[in-house]
Amino acid sequence: MYKIRSYDTLINEAYERISKGMPFDKDFKPYNKKFIGVMISYFEEREYFEKCQTLKKFEENLDHERNYTQWTQKI
């Protein structure tokens, strides 16, 4: 059986993973800057500015070449 996920669910689940220090989705694919930008816009529209700050901090430390070592060291 397939579970249909809404856009809200997708964004909120991704945020929860990022806030817990997991820079990958459920399929172990790293989040990219474009998707993080979409998430920031989503939360700005809904005025969740604390979540925006968390995502902006994550985006600043997003570094595929260094395997996210900057992000994991700051947690």
Secondary structure as GFF3:
##gff-version 3
##sequence-region A 1 75
A	DSSP	alpha_helix	7	19	.	.	.	ID=ss1
A	DSSP	alpha_helix	33	45	.	.	.	ID=ss2
A	DSSP	alpha_helix	49	60	.	.	.	ID=ss3
A	DSSP	alpha_helix	69	74	.	.	.	ID=ss4
###
